[in-house]
Amino acid sequence: MKITGISTLQALSRPTSDRQQIRKSEDARTFADYYEASEAAKNFNTARRAAANTPEVREAKIAELAAQMQAGTYSVSMMDIASKIVDARI
């Protein structure tokens, strides 16, 4: 493999007049730093934004349950309770 060109370290170790010539030739080219996020990073960022805009408490659900409790119509099946207990123990 053949490597051509002058590395930055080599350019800095040369006398000033040589560095000025190199700098002038490099100024003709445009260098730009950039990055590109992976698809997974983009998806994570989208999910993070969505989570940030979602309220912690589902106010409508809480209001509905509170109204059912006050009316005496709120009930939970025994199977749901047993399932949650078993899931919590596993």
C-alpha positions in Angstrom: 0.0 0.0 0.0 1.3 3.4 -0.9 0.4 6.4 1.2 0.7 9.8 -0.5 0.3 13.4 0.8 1.6 15.0 3.9 0.1 14.3 7.3 -0.7 17.1 9.7 2.1 16.0 12.0 4.6 16.1 9.2 3.4 19.5 8.1 3.8 20.9 11.6 7.3 19.7 11.9 8.5 21.5 8.8 9.9 25.0 8.7 7.4 27.9 8.7 7.8 28.7 5.0 7.0 25.1 4.0 4.0 25.1 6.3 2.7 28.3 4.7 2.9 26.8 1.3 1.1 23.7 2.5 -1.6 25.8 4.2 -2.1 27.8 1.0 -2.6 24.6 -1.0 -5.0 23.1 1.6 -7.0 26.3 1.8 -8.1 25.6 -1.8 -9.9 22.5 -0.6 -12.9 22.7 1.6 -13.1 20.4 4.6 -16.3 20.0 6.6 -17.0 17.9 9.7 -20.3 16.1 9.6 -22.0 13.1 11.3 -24.8 10.9 10.3 -26.8 9.2 13.0 -27.7 5.5 12.6 -31.2 4.4 11.9 -31.4 3.0 15.5 -30.2 6.4 16.9 -32.9 8.2 14.9 -35.6 5.8 16.1 -34.4 6.2 19.7 -34.5 10.0 19.4 -38.0 9.9 17.9 -39.2 7.7 20.8 -37.4 9.9 23.4 -39.2 13.0 22.0 -42.6 11.2 22.0 -42.0 10.1 25.6 -41.1 13.6 26.6 -44.3 15.0 25.2 -46.5 12.3 26.9 -47.9 13.2 30.3 -46.7 11.0 33.2 -50.3 10.6 34.4 -53.2 9.6 32.1 -55.6 12.2 33.4 -58.6 11.0 31.4 -58.2 7.4 32.6 -57.9 8.6 36.2 -61.0 10.8 35.9 -62.9 7.9 34.4 -61.9 5.5 37.2 -62.7 8.1 39.9 -66.1 8.6 38.4 -66.8 4.8 38.3 -65.6 4.5 42.0 -67.9 7.3 43.1 -70.8 5.8 41.2 -70.1 2.4 42.7 -69.7 0.8 39.2 -66.0 0.2 39.3 -65.1 -3.5 39.5 -62.1 -5.6 38.7 -62.3 -9.3 37.9 -60.7 -11.8 40.3 -58.8 -13.3 37.3 -57.1 -9.9 36.6 -56.1 -9.5 40.2 -54.7 -13.1 40.4 -52.9 -12.6 37.1 -51.2 -9.4 38.3 -50.1 -11.1 41.5 -48.6 -14.1 39.7 -46.9 -11.8 37.2 -45.4 -9.8 40.0 -44.0 -12.9 41.7 -42.3 -14.2 38.5 
